[in-house]
Amino acid sequence: MYKSIQKGLKYVAGIVILAYIALNVLPQSIQPAFLSQFAQDKDYSLGLDLQGGSQLDYKIDLREVEEKDHKQVLDGILKVINQRVNSLGVNEPNIYLSNVGPEKHIVVELAGIKDLEEAKSVVGKTIQLEFKEENLELDPKEAQIAKAKFNEIFSQVSNDPSQFEFIGNSESQADATKITYQKFTGDRLADLNFEEVKNKLTTMQAGQVAKIDQELNFDMAGAFRPIVRRGYLVLKLNEKENKEVEVNVPKSVSVSHILISHNEVENLNAEVSKADAKAKAQDLLKQIQADPSKFESLGTEFSDDELKLEQPVSEQDSPYVKEFTAASLSLEKADEIYQEVVETQFGYHIIKADQVENSYNKAETQEIVSYEQIFVSSTPSPWKNTELTGRYLENAFLTFDQQNRPQVSLVFDKEGAKLFEQLTEANVGKQIAIFVGGAEISAPNVNEKIAGGNAVINGNFTFETASNLARDLKTGAIPAPITLSSQYTIGPNLGKIALDTSLQAGLIGLLLLALFMLLMYRTAGIFATIALSLYSILLLFVLKAALPGIVPMLISLILYFSILAKIFNSKEEGFEKFVSFVVATFALFFLSSLLANSVVLTLAGIAGIVLSIGMAVDANVLIFERIREEYAAKEDYQQAVSTGFAKAWSSIRDSNYSSLITCAILYFFGSSMIRGFALNLALGIYISMFSAIIITKGLMQSVEPSKTTLSKWFRLCGKFEHKHFKFIENQTITSAISIVLVAASLMSIFAQGLNLGIDFKGGSVLEIASNKEVSQTQMQATLDKFNEARELKSASVITIDENAFQIKTDYLTEENYSALIDTIENETESEITENKFETVGPSVSESLKSKAVVSLLIAIIAIILYIAISFRKIPRRMQPIKFGYAAIIALCHDAIIIMGIFSFFQLEINSLFITALLTVIGFSVHDTIVVFDRLRENLIHKKTESVVKIANTSLSQTLSRSLNTSISTLLTLGALYFLGAESLKNLNLALLLGIAVGTYSSIFIATTSLLKISKQK
């Protein structure tokens, strides 16, 4: 009686928990109202590629930061960026640090952002507030340091001229007082002020980088005064061409004049007083006005200078003083007399026009240049750093001075107030300069010591600029310069379409999978479908759940200790128990974290979920095949179920653990998109093991079917026996097929190469739509024109929909990106909608390439070691390590063939392809381990049989499992490939090919290779 009640309570509790979980996975809009009392009221969190938004990747320049302070500076940058993003009002931004090779980057993901340009200007702005005092001891070595820096920059841009702008901006942000980057477009070569620059550009070719290593004097614009600095120039010529331009010829007037000097004129020994000279000039002017013909005779008699001037007076570059020039240019016709006496520093003039040439335009061929320059100053800085920086700033706000002019008031914290007081006390009677972002804002004189921690920044502010500066300072100063190195943007409409199609594809794949299981296993298939449905509900619940307080940890601990009890009560060896313990412990923290925080769903994450659903069937197929075998041998249903589960566990364990190794490597080395895929796949693997071992087993043990029912509905009995195939004896045919495929793949890879996407070679991809009809030819012509003007080497346009195009170019800087959109709109006379924009800088792409190679190598080594240790208990005639070698041969076979197919058809290779490749490696090993596990079991129990015969038997016994698992996974992925989002086509294709080839290799290559390596016949 008590046991019946206990059992009934278990069922009731299970139904209540399941009902709660099922209700929680419903969309928030149709959830019951009471649900929010037990969980946070939250819907699914969608990533950028599903709801639209941007991912901004900033490189952090830590060169001027001591290594011991790196962590503190990086934490400070994270804090400041978070404050800035919060000021934009973005919902649930994702901000995290990332390693790109030796570089440190910060990635900012802004979902649903409306004004991206404003976000970029706020997030990436260098707002380092610094207070500097006068530098009274100039360092004589500063010129040498500048020369060394100049040579370093020149070496960098010479190695990769396409990065001139990026390097220039990075260096100028790192030290704005010493390094200046400038870009000039469409300047006339003849008009350039510096002869050295003009001469150098004359000898250069487009795209060439050169240096001027002799010190030049440059007039730079300061905050309140021009600053003359000496330094060195690095130049890059972008374009040089002869163009017919319309040139304005300025007005010129040839004049004669009568000059009456006086004794106040310098360097002139005149005896006439100034007043007398003026009176004489006025008298002469009256005579000439009465009779203009007297000008020459009077001039010859009284003028203190030559009558006729040799050089005309011109509107441009006039050699005469401004008073004389202005009066002369006001004359409109020949013989006209200026009606007043003109006073200059030389005396008094009477001016007459001899000839007047009015201004006009004319066509002229001139040499036009577009170039960039990086200036490195060798002038010792007049300012030196102090300890007082924006680090001590507590508040900043807009105020007004006594003349009602905008200014920014600063309030320091306690430590900052003390530093400010000490700084002002030490500099009474001197200047203290205030710098923001490396630029001098003001340099007030200190009249007395200032206590209290309050300061004011005043300058030529408008209300808007002062308000923005106060806001920027208030959100914090970034303690190290950051530079935008890559960007990924997707429009909201494109994201919604991708979400809808992916969900539909996933649902269709799930229905096809359920139908397949029903056809293959009938009533047992119903149990598998129920288990699969519960698996999907559990998966969705964990993805969405954001449980309050300690609830996530309590749930995880209950599951953890339940699993530990099963692990320690199992008959597994010590190593297997240890690995299971490690996996369970990791799952404890993994699950508690996911239950406390909803997972951000991405397109790649949905692909991982769909793939995990297909792989979840694998455990059920393994179990059903084992139960069929056990029942055929003993005809005891309950014992067959119990033994079948026990024997299937080692295959389920080893194959899923190897896939978890792949997930861990993907997560550790991947970008946020790849991490989403790895996280969802790992979560799916964990839940699939739970659903297979707990749910499916519970359902199977809850029934007591008769033999007739078993035969008709369960397909577990009857004349069940494995057909035996001579796999090993036919290895010549299969090996020949593999050799041909691998050789053809390698030939294609070496002959055609791989079509690397922007992830691995850098560049930009832009998807746009026009509101007017635009042809691909017109769009390509516009792009070619833009590329020619901007010195971009490669660009292509393809039509992806009606009046919608995908544009691929070299790496676009922010300036070029904005200019491209403007050019397209102007040339096509249409409005452009940007659906997607992705740009990757060279440093990021190089890092992704190295990460891809490292992750593949680590995956291979980890799998070899895991298999070798897992298969350590085999008979002496086989060596455990060789199982690992054979598995690697099979997965290398799979990887080469997949890359060969992509190379032959020139399909794009990007980071998602590497994700697929690593996943395929995991699946290939997953499948191979199942075969090896059966081989290990048969080697132990059939010691007298030949290895070849045992291998054939093992392959025959696992054949139906291998085929059924592959078919089930192909069904879900096939639905995603044909019906899912376009951006995941290549990922899904690589997975489809990998699973097909992986199934072939696990059957025909892995075991055959093992026997050859072990020299078994």
Secondary structure as GFF3:
##gff-version 3
##sequence-region A 1 1017
A	DSSP	alpha_helix	2	24	.	.	.	ID=ss1
A	DSSP	three_ten_helix	28	30	.	.	.	ID=ss2
A	DSSP	three_ten_helix	33	37	.	.	.	ID=ss3
A	DSSP	beta_strand	45	46	.	.	.	ID=ss4
A	DSSP	alpha_helix	48	51	.	.	.	ID=ss5
A	DSSP	beta_strand	53	60	.	.	.	ID=ss6
A	DSSP	three_ten_helix	67	69	.	.	.	ID=ss7
A	DSSP	alpha_helix	70	88	.	.	.	ID=ss8
A	DSSP	beta_strand	94	100	.	.	.	ID=ss9
A	DSSP	beta_strand	103	111	.	.	.	ID=ss10
A	DSSP	alpha_helix	116	123	.	.	.	ID=ss11
A	DSSP	beta_strand	129	134	.	.	.	ID=ss12
A	DSSP	alpha_helix	142	159	.	.	.	ID=ss13
A	DSSP	three_ten_helix	161	163	.	.	.	ID=ss14
A	DSSP	alpha_helix	164	174	.	.	.	ID=ss15
A	DSSP	beta_strand	179	188	.	.	.	ID=ss16
A	DSSP	three_ten_helix	189	191	.	.	.	ID=ss17
A	DSSP	alpha_helix	195	203	.	.	.	ID=ss18
A	DSSP	beta_strand	209	221	.	.	.	ID=ss19
A	DSSP	beta_strand	226	249	.	.	.	ID=ss20
A	DSSP	beta_strand	252	260	.	.	.	ID=ss21
A	DSSP	alpha_helix	274	290	.	.	.	ID=ss22
A	DSSP	three_ten_helix	292	294	.	.	.	ID=ss23
A	DSSP	alpha_helix	295	302	.	.	.	ID=ss24
A	DSSP	beta_strand	313	314	.	.	.	ID=ss25
A	DSSP	alpha_helix	322	329	.	.	.	ID=ss26
A	DSSP	beta_strand	342	344	.	.	.	ID=ss27
A	DSSP	beta_strand	347	357	.	.	.	ID=ss28
A	DSSP	beta_strand	360	377	.	.	.	ID=ss29
A	DSSP	beta_strand	383	389	.	.	.	ID=ss30
A	DSSP	three_ten_helix	390	392	.	.	.	ID=ss31
A	DSSP	beta_strand	393	400	.	.	.	ID=ss32
A	DSSP	beta_strand	406	412	.	.	.	ID=ss33
A	DSSP	alpha_helix	414	426	.	.	.	ID=ss34
A	DSSP	beta_strand	432	436	.	.	.	ID=ss35
A	DSSP	beta_strand	439	442	.	.	.	ID=ss36
A	DSSP	beta_strand	454	457	.	.	.	ID=ss37
A	DSSP	alpha_helix	463	475	.	.	.	ID=ss38
A	DSSP	beta_strand	482	490	.	.	.	ID=ss39
A	DSSP	alpha_helix	492	544	.	.	.	ID=ss40
A	DSSP	alpha_helix	551	569	.	.	.	ID=ss41
A	DSSP	alpha_helix	574	596	.	.	.	ID=ss42
A	DSSP	beta_strand	600	601	.	.	.	ID=ss43
A	DSSP	alpha_helix	603	634	.	.	.	ID=ss44
A	DSSP	alpha_helix	637	669	.	.	.	ID=ss45
A	DSSP	alpha_helix	672	690	.	.	.	ID=ss46
A	DSSP	pi_helix	691	696	.	.	.	ID=ss47
A	DSSP	alpha_helix	697	701	.	.	.	ID=ss48
A	DSSP	alpha_helix	707	709	.	.	.	ID=ss49
A	DSSP	pi_helix	710	714	.	.	.	ID=ss50
A	DSSP	alpha_helix	731	752	.	.	.	ID=ss51
A	DSSP	beta_strand	755	756	.	.	.	ID=ss52
A	DSSP	alpha_helix	758	761	.	.	.	ID=ss53
A	DSSP	beta_strand	763	770	.	.	.	ID=ss54
A	DSSP	alpha_helix	776	790	.	.	.	ID=ss55
A	DSSP	beta_strand	795	801	.	.	.	ID=ss56
A	DSSP	beta_strand	804	809	.	.	.	ID=ss57
A	DSSP	alpha_helix	814	828	.	.	.	ID=ss58
A	DSSP	beta_strand	832	840	.	.	.	ID=ss59
A	DSSP	alpha_helix	842	870	.	.	.	ID=ss60
A	DSSP	alpha_helix	880	904	.	.	.	ID=ss61
A	DSSP	beta_strand	908	909	.	.	.	ID=ss62
A	DSSP	alpha_helix	911	941	.	.	.	ID=ss63
A	DSSP	alpha_helix	947	979	.	.	.	ID=ss64
A	DSSP	three_ten_helix	982	984	.	.	.	ID=ss65
A	DSSP	alpha_helix	985	1004	.	.	.	ID=ss66
A	DSSP	alpha_helix	1006	1014	.	.	.	ID=ss67
###
